[in-house]
Amino acid sequence: MLKLPLNLQLFLKETGQLARFTGLFFKEGFKPRYEVQEFIRQCFLIGYKSLPLVGLTGFIMGLVLTMQLRPSLVNYGVESELPAMVGIALVREIGPVITALIFAGKIGSSIGAELGSMKVTEQIDAMEVSGTNPFKYLVVTRVLAATFMLPVLVLLSNAIALYGSYLGVNIRNVTSFQLFYGQVVRNLAFSDVLPAFIKTFFFGFAVGIVGCYKGYYSSKGTEGVGRSANSAVVVSSILVFLIDLIAVQITDLLGYN
């Protein structure tokens, strides 16, 4: 009988447990009672509290991308296309992916550490004894909040990044605000915006479900909490890239690229 390597066995076991955890989420997520207040609170913590970091990252991203692209476009004599190229690059790919990675680093680690500390201090067990469904209260609300807040953060990040790009264009030239955004909007098609927006929901879901899974099944005391937070960031970041790869293939097959 063929025996699989230990690392592969652990990987397959972890994948199966994560898949079962995801299935439990869909099973519990649509059953009453709904934790609406906790969901709104998590939307505030996950979405609003992440806006400063996401906004700063978006601004720097737009500014740096513009400054890096300018010399190449000048060499080819198409510097006037700089706003259009930056806009398409940000909206289609760079904005959603970079924002999702920042989101995974901040929210994924936060959820993993928070639920991990609750697990090792037996607070989750105490919730079960008191009659509260800890999975619905802790997991479902956080996953849904991450799923719905990341698309909002991506939209805001793209807007701030385009403003940073506008400032980058005006470092060397003088371009009006209306002319810059007019050129960006004219060159963006519906097929650029819709697929990029849809995949952000999957990015948010992946970050939320992995962070909750790692924290919910944390063990080995404080060391396990740190390990859960770290692995939540690593796994969710890898899933963001995998989902992005699958999304690109699907949009290519559907003729959106």
N, C-alpha and C positions, 0 to 999 in steps of 0.2 A: 504494500500500500504506500502510495506516494505521500510523503510528509512535507508539508509546506514549511518554509523558513519561519522562524519565530516572529520576525518583524512583519511579514505578510499576514500571519495569523492574527497578530494584534491589530493590524490595519483593517482586516476584514471584520474582526469582532467589533472594533470601534465604529466602523461604517454601519454595521447591522444595528447596533445600539442607537446610533444617531437617527437611523431611518425609523426605528420603532418609536423613538422619542418624538419625531416629527409626526408620525401617525397618531400618537396620543394627543398631540396638539390639535390636529384637525378633529379628532373625536371629542375632545373636551371644549374646544373653542366655540362650537355652535350650540352647546347645551346650556340652558339657563341654570343657574343664575349668572347674569352678566355683571362683571365688576366695572361699571362705567366710570365711577369716580376714580378708581385706581388707574384705569386706562388714560383718563384725562391727565392725571398727575404724572404718569410716565411720559405722556406726549410732551408735557412741559419740561420735564427733566431731560429727556432724550433729545427733543427737538430744539426748544428755545435755549437751553443751556449749552448746546453744541454750536449755536449760530456764530458766536465770536470767533472760535477757532476755524470753523468752516469758511466764514467770510474773509478772515485774514489770509487763509490759504488760497482761496479763490482769487483775491486781489493780487497777491504775489505771483500766482500762476499765470494770470492774464498779462501782467506787466512783463514778466521774464520771457514768456513765450513770444510776445511782440518784439522785444528787443533782440531775441535770438534769431527770429525769422527775417528781420529787416535786412541784414547784410546780404543774405542769399537772394532775396527778391530784388535788391538793388542791382546785384550782378547780372540778373536776367532781365532787368528793365521792366519789372512788373511790380514795383513798389506800391502802386495804387491798389493792388489786389490784397494788400496786407490785412485790412479789416475783414474781408470776406474769408480769407484763409484761416485767420485766427478764430473767427466766429464758428466756422464749420468744425474745426478741430476741437474747440471747447465743447460745443453742444453735442457733437456726435460721440466723442470718445473720452477726451482728456478730463472734462468736467465731471461726468458721472463716475469714472473709475477712480480718479484721485480723491474725490469727495467720499466715495464709499470706503476707500482705504483709510482715510482720516477718521471716518465714522467707526470703522472696525477697531482702530487703535484706541479710540476714546470710549465708545459705548460698549464694544465687545469685552474689553478688559474690565470695565466698570461693572457690567452685569455679571461676568464670571466671578469677580472678586466679591461682589455683594451677596450673590446667592451662595457662593462657596463658604463665606463666613457664617451665613445663616445655617448652612448644612452642618458644619463642624461644631457649631455651638448649640445644635439640636433645636433651633427655632422652628425649622420646617416640621420636625416631629411634633413639637408643641402645637402647631397650627392644626395638624391632623387630629390630635387628641381633643382640641377645643371644638371640633366640628367644622372647621374651615377647610375648603379645598385648596391646598397650597399651590397645586398645579395651575388652577384657573387664576388664582390671585397673583401669583408670582410670575409664572411663565407666559400664560396667554396674553396678559396685559402688556408685558414687555415686548413680546414678539410682534404683536399688532402695532404697538407704538413705534417700534423700529421700522416696520414695514411701511407705515404711512408717513412717517416723518422724514425718512431719507429722501424720497422724491421732492418734498418741499425744500429741503436743504440744498439739493442739487440745483433746483430752479434758482434759488437765491444765490448760490455760489456762482452759477453761470452768469447771472446779471452783474454781480460784483466783479467777476473776472473780466467781463466785457468792458466794464468801466475802467478797470486797471489797464486793459489793452488800449482804451481810448487815451488814457494819460500817457501810455508808452508811445503811441503814435505822435502825440504832440510834443514829445521831447525834442524831436528833430524837425518836424513840420508843424504847421498850424492847420488843424482840421476841425470843423465845427462838429458839435455834438450830433446835430441832425444828420449831417452828411455821413458821419461814421456809422451810426446805427441804421441809417437808411441802406447803406451798402451791405451791412451784415444781414439785415432782414431780407433784402432782395435776393441774396444768394443762398438763403436757407430754405430748403423745401420741407414739405410736410413729412416726407420720408426720412428726413434727417432728425426731426424732432421726436416723432412718435416712438420709433423703436428705442431710442436712447432714454426716453422717459419711462417706457414700460419696464425696461430691464432694471431700473432703479428700485422698483418694488421687490424684485427678486434679490437684489443686493441687500436691501434692508431686512428681508425675511431671513436670508442666510446669516447675517450678522447677529440678529436677534436669537434665532434658534440655536446657533452654535454657542453663543455666550450663555444662554440659559441652560443648555445641556451640560456644558463644562462645569458651571457653578452648581447645578442641581445635584450632580453626582460626584461632587468633590469629596475628598477624604484625606486622611493623614494630617489633620490639624492645619496649622498656619502654613506649613510647607505646601500642603495640597491646595490651599487657597491661591498662593502665588503661582503654582503650576497651572491651576485652572485659568487664571487671568491671562497668563502667557500663551497657553495653548489655544485659548479662545481667539486671540488676535491672529495667531499664525494660521489656524484652520479657516477662520472666516475670510482672511485675506486671500488665501489660496482659492476658496470657493468663489470669491468675487472675480478672480481671473478666469476660472473655469466657466462661470456663468456668462461672462463677457465673451469668451471664445464661442460658446454655444449660441449666444445671441447673434454674433456676427455671422455665423454659418447659416442661421435661420433667415436672417434678413437678406443674405446673399441669395439663398434659394428662392425667397419670395420676390426677388428683384428690386429690393430697396437700396442696394448698393450700386 
